[in-house]
Amino acid sequence: MMPYTLNLHGRLTDLSSPQVMGILNVTPDSFYASSRMQTEQQLVERVRQIAAEGGTMIDVGACSTRPGSEPVSEQEEMERLRWALPIINRELTSLPSLPSPLSTLPSSFPISVDTFRPTVARMVVEEYGADIINDVSEGSDEMFRTVARLGVPYILMSVEPDLRQTLLVFARKIQQLRDHGQKDIILDPGFGFGKTLQQNFALLHDMEKLLVLDLPLLVGLSRKSMIYKTLGCTPIEALNGTTVLHTLALTKGASILRVHDVREAVECCRLTSHLLTCSYTSA
């Protein structure tokens, strides 16, 4: 694992060990029903669960990007986030008192907001102190200017079909971001976006080649169609397959896993890290 760090409002977060980002959706239509939080109590319970199970980041989504979905309006996305983020922020302040053998809670728990809209990105950072912007659209010049001015890490996702195109587009977009003064960039290969089933697996097979760009990799494989379609099951039944692919992604250089099932991903990170760092001696 490369010794990457992120600057989160002046606080350095170490990525030398894999991090687990728990998904929290304030949507009624995200593809995995168990990730949808519609009441204050559900929000509170999910925040506490992510922390208690060892997650170190939260990714908040208010506009579903599941295949075939129509994005809600910008106003609706903002209203959902204005409802949810104060509750999440309030709950995070009480998290250090959580008794949990798995919790490795940092002094400040980063909040990522999943949005492709620059105005939403500006709102969540300026009004609610969001730490990271997670953009599944492959970015725009307006978004690049916005995140550079805000000074927060930016997750750049690929919607390209193969490794070659992903590398080419990433290189061009990284340069655009740098030209605007963006410092912290995280790359997401974009599993499930713009790719066939076979292209998803081919990209995972060669994912370590993205490390040539010298930036941390975030992987979003959790319960996705490349798993449940291959196994002939449903998203509800895709946890074991998710853990298998998480393990492979970690061996290929992933720094962050974006997941629905935090405890299982944390255990996967710990075991894989032990495998990658242990030195064995012959008997």
N, C-alpha and C positions, 0 to 999 in steps of 0.2 A: 504494500500500500504506500503510495507516494505521500510525503508529509504536507498535504494541503491544509490551508487554514482559510477561514472566512471572517471578514470583518463585518460584524453585526452591530451597527450603530456604535462603533468604537470598541466593541468587545470581540476578542479573537476566539473563534471556535475551531478546535482541532479536529481535522478529518483523518488523522493518521490511523485511526481505527474506524471501521464501518459504523455509520449512524443509521438509525431507523426512524423514518418519518411516518407518523401515523396519519391516516386519511380521516378527515372529518368533513362530511358534505352536508351543507344546509340546503339541500335540494330535495324535491319530491320524486326525482326521476333518474338518479344516478344508476348505472347498470347493476350495481351490487346493492340490493335493498338494505342490507344490514349497515351500510355506511351512511344512510340517510338520517339526519338528525332534524326533527321538526318541533321539538319542545325544549324549553329551558332545561328541564331535568335530563333529557337525553343528551344535551350538550355537555352539561356538567359531568354526567356519568362517563361520557366518551373521553373528555379531557383527563379525568382521573384514571381511567383505564389505560390510556396511552402512556401516561407517566408511570403508573404502578407496574406496568408490564415491561418497562425498560426503554420505552421510546425516548428520543431526545429532541424531536422536532414534531410539529403539527402542520399539516397542509390543509388549509380551509378552502373548500370550493363552494361557490354559490351559483354556478352556471354549468349544467351538465354538458360534457363533451362526448357522451357515449355515442357509438355509431348510430346514425340515423336520426339523432336528436336535433331539434331546432333550438339554438341558443335563446335564452330569455332576453328581454330588453336590458339595456344598460341600467335603466332605473330600477328594474326588479332585482338585478344582481346587487346593486348598491344597497337597496333596502334590506335584502337578506343579510348582507355583511354588516350593515349598521345595527341590525338586531343581534347578530351572533358574536361579533368581535368584543363588545364590552363584557358579555358573559364569559367568554373564553379568557380574556385578560384578567377579569376579576378572579376566576377560578385558579388561574396559574399562580397568582400571588400566594395562594394557600398550599401549593403542592409540596413544599419541602417537609411538611408535617406528615406526609403519607408514609405509613409503615409498609415497606415492601422490600423483600430480599432481592428483587430484580431491578428496582429503580436505581438509575445512575443519573439522577436529575442534575443538569448543569445549573449554575447560579442564575442563569437567565434562559428560559425555554423558548427557542426561536419559533416564531409563527411565520409560515409561508402562506401566501394567498395565491390560489390558482386562478389566474385571469389572463385574458388576452387583450384586455382593453386598457389603454394608457390612462384614461381618466379614472378608472377604478383603481389602478395601481397607485396613482397619486393620492387618491382619497384614503386608501387603507394604510399607507405609510404615514402621511401627514396627520391624519385624524386619529389613527389607532395604533401607530407605532409598529406596523407589520415589518418583519425583518427581511423577508425574501419574497421576490415575485417569481412565480412559476407560470411560464407562458407556453401553452401547448400549440401556438399558432405558427411557430418558427420565426416569430418576431416581425417587427416593422420598424422603419426608421423613427417613427414617432415614439414607439415603445422604447427603443434604444436610447433616444434622447431623454425620455422621462426617467428611466431607471438610473441613468448616469447622473442626472441632476439630483435624484433622491439619494444616491449613494448607498444603495442596498444591493446585495447579491442578486443575480438574475439567472434563472434556469432557462436555458435555450434548448428547445426540443426540436428534433428532426422529424419531418413528415416524408422524408425521402425513402425510396424503396430498397436501396441496397447500400452497402458500405462505401463504395466509391462515391456515389452521389452524396451520401451523408458527410463524408470527409470534405468534399469540395464545398458544399453549402456551409458546413460548420466553419471552415477556414475563412470563407468570405464574410459570414455574419460576425465572426469573432473580430475580424479586422474592423468592420463597421462599428461594433461596440467599442473597441479600443479607440477608434477615431473620435468617438463622442466622450471619451474619458471614463468608460466603465471599467472598474477594477476587478471585481469578483464575478466570475462566470462559472456556472455549472452546466455540464452538457448532459442531455437526456436523449438517448438514441431513438426514443419514440416508439416503443413496442406497441403494436396495435393501431398505429396511425399511418395511413398511406401505404400499407404493406400487406402482401398476401401472407397466408399461414407459413408457407415455405420461406418467404423473405424474412419473416420475423426470426425464424430459427437460424437462417443463414447469418443474419446480423448478430445474433447472440453467439454463434459459433466463432465469429471473428472479432468480437467486441473489444478485445484487448488492443487491437490496432488503433482504436480511437485515442489511446493514451499518448500517441505521438503528438497530440495537440496540447499536452501538458496541462490539462484541466481536470478537475474532479468529475466523475461520472455518477449521475443519478439514474437508477433503473426503476421503472414502473411496470412490473410484471404481474402484480397481485391479482389472481383469479381471472386473468384476461382470457379472451377467446382462443388464443394460441394454445392455451392449456386445456380448457374444457372441451374445445372442438376436437383436439387431438385425442383426448382420453374418452370422448363420447359421454361426457357427464355434464353437469350444470355448474354455474359459478359457485353455488353452495357446496358442491362436492370437490372443488378444485384446490383445496388447501394443500394437500400432499404434493400435488403437481407444482404448485407455487413454490413450496419449500425446495423442491428439487432444482427448479430454475433459479431461485435465489442463490442457492449454493454455487451453481455454475457461474452466475454473474459475479459473485464475490471472487471466485478464483480468476476471473478475467478483469479484475480491477475496479469493480463498483465501489464507490465511497459511501453512497447513500441508497438505501432501499426505501421506496415509497410503498406503504403496505396497508392492507386492511387488518391483518392479524399480527399484532405487535409482538406478543410474547414469542410466537413461533419464529418470527424474523430475528428477534434478539438472540434467541438460542442458536439459530443458524449462523449469525454473525460470530458469536463466541466460538462455536466449534470450528468454523472455517478459519477464523483468525488463528486459532491454536494450530491447526493443520499447516497453515502457511508460514507460521513463525517458528514452529518447533524445529530443533535440529536433532536428528536421530543418530545414535551411535550403534554400531554393530555389537552384538552380544559377544 
